[in-house]
Amino acid sequence: MEKIGIFGSGQVARTLGTGFVRHGYAVMLGSRDTAKLVDWRAKAGENANVGSFEDAAAFGDCIVLAVKGTAAEGLVKATSRALKDKVVIDTTNPIADVPPDHNVIRFFTSPDESLMERLQDIAPDARFVKAFNSVGNLLMVDPSFPGTKPTMFICGNDASARSKVGGILAAFGWDVEDMGTAHAARTIENLCILWCIPGFMNNSWTHAFKLLKR
């Protein structure tokens, strides 16, 4: 059974953790305060585990980074040795700790960089793939839309890592669009800004993107 280590204890981490368990993986959620995850572990099933960030890094064949963007760089720096050669699914967005401006969230990165590129620089031996950052946690696993599958855009410098993550996403019910190297994260992260606008305007959070082709 393949093992997934997830960094985080919030709704994204819990949703993905439960989803991975449901799809046949063993999962460990890593947190500084494992007491937060007692209820999740009890509900998620026998293949659900909790531990420290270091425990989750050692446990996982593949790692999911599901923490606030403001915490991501410090956490990756602290665990960089354990992430060597591992596929790291980066769900984060560089959302600044300031209110939205006319329903538009603000980033702490510049237009000429992405948070994932920063993380890749911090842990150059990890194989980062951006995914799950442009949809809410309610739709991350087995999303249901009449007559179609939504699109998840991914990118990363390692083609084999992108292929692996693409396979996970396909099993989770997504159409996958591979956007190439980590530079594309500059645009994929910005999809979060667009995704959030209907939420702030209309309290509508159950939408996803779809790339149409002919």
N, C-alpha and C positions, 0 to 999 in steps of 0.2 A: 504494500500500500504506500503510495507516494505521500510525503509529508509536506505540509505547508506551515511555515512560521509567519505569523501576522503581527506586525508592530502596531499596537493601538488597542484601546478599550472602548472607543466611542461607537456610534451607530454604524459607521462604515466598516470598521473592523468586525463588529459583531455580525452584521449582515453577511459579509463575505465569509467569515468563519463558518457560520451556519450553512451557507451555500456550498462551500467546499466539502463540509461533512456530508451534506445531502448527496453530493456528487461522488462520494466514495473516497475522499481523502481523509487522512489523519491531520488534525489541525492543532496548533498551539498558538494562543493569543498571548503576546508579551506586553507587560505593563509594569510601571513602577509600583502600582498598587494592585496586586492580584485580587484583593478582597472585592474590588469593583466587579470582578468577573465570575464570582461564585454562582450568581443566578444564570448567567449565560452558559456556563459549563453544565449546570444541572439540566438545562433545557435542550442543549445542542446534541447530546448523545454521547455514547461511550468512546467515540473517537475524537472528542473535544478535550483539550488540555489547556492549562494556563501556566504561566511562568514569567520570569523576568524577560526583558528584551534580549539579554544575552542567551537565556534558555531558548527562546524562540528562534534566534539566529542559528544556534547549534542544531536545533530540532529540524528545521525546515530544509527540504531539498530545494524548495523555491520559497522566496520571501515576499510578503506583501507589505508595503509601507503605507499605513493607513492612519497617519497622525496629522495634526494641523501643520500647514506649510511652514509656519513660524518655528516649529519644533523639529522639522525634518533634517536640517543640516547638522545640528548638534547631535542628533541621534545617529545619523549615518556616520559621522565622524567617530563617535564612541564605539560603534560596532563594525567599523570598516574591515578589520581583519577577518571577522567571522563571515563577512559577506563575499569574500574572495571567491571568484568563479561561479557564484550563485546568480540565478535569475532573480531580479528584484522588480516586482510589479509596483510601479510608482503611481499611486492614486492621488497624490497630493496636488494642491494648487497654491500658488504664492499669494494668498489673500492677506492683505495688510490688516492690522488691528485698528481700522478706522471705519466709520459708518459708510454705507454706499452713498454715492453722489447721484441723485436723481435715478435711483434704482440700479446704478452701475457700481459693482464692487471694484475696489482698487487693489492693485498688486504692489508688492514691494520689489519686484524685479523690473528691469528696464525692457523696452521693446526688442533690444538686441541680445536678450538672453532668456533662458527659462530656468525654472527651479530644478528641473531634471538635469539640465546641463551642469548646474552647480553641484548637484549630488554626484553626478558621474565623475566630476573633477575631484571631489572629496574621496571617493572610493573607486579609483580607476580600474580595479580588478573585478568589480561587480558588473553584472550585465543588466543594466536598467532598461525597463520597457514601460513607457507611459501607457496607462489604461485606467478605465473606470473613473476618470476625473471629470467627465462631461455629462454626468447623469446623477440623479439622486439615489441614495441608498435603497429606496423602495423598489427600484427597477434594476439594480445591478445584477441580480441573479434571476434567470428565467423570466425576463420581461414579457408582458403580454400586450400586444397591440393587434387589433383586428386586421387580418390579411397580410401582415408584413412583419419582418424583423427589424428592429432598430439597428443603427450603425454605431460601432465603436471604433474610433480612430486610435491607432497605436503607432509608436515609433521607438527607436532605440538603435544604438550603434551595432549591436550583434544580431545578425540575421537569424541565427538559430534560436536565440532567445525570443525574438519576435514571433517566430514560428510556433514555439512552445506556448507562448501566451495567447497567440491566435487560436490554437487548439482548445485552450481552456475557455476562451470567450465563446467559441462556436458551441462547445458543449453546454455553456450557460445560456445559449439562446440568442447570440448576437451575430449579425453580419459584421465581418471584420475588414477594415480598410487599413492596410499597412502603408504608412506615410514615410517610411525610410528612417534615416538617421535621427539622432537626438536633436538636431537643429529644428526638426518639425515640431518639437514640444513647445516652441515659442508660439505657434499657432494653436496647437491642440489645447494647451493650457488656457488660452484666451477663449475657447469655447465655453469654459465655465462662466465667464462674464455674461455671455449671451444667454446661457441656460438659466441663469439666476434672474434675469429681468422679468419674465412672466411670474416668477414666484413672488418677487417684491411688489409687482404691480397688482396682481390678481390673486395672490395666495394660491397659485397653481404650481405644483411641484411634481407632476406625474407625466412629464413629457420627455422625449428623447429626440436625438437627431437621426435623420435618414438621408443617406446619399443616394440619389436616383441616377440611374444610368440608362442609356439607350444605344 
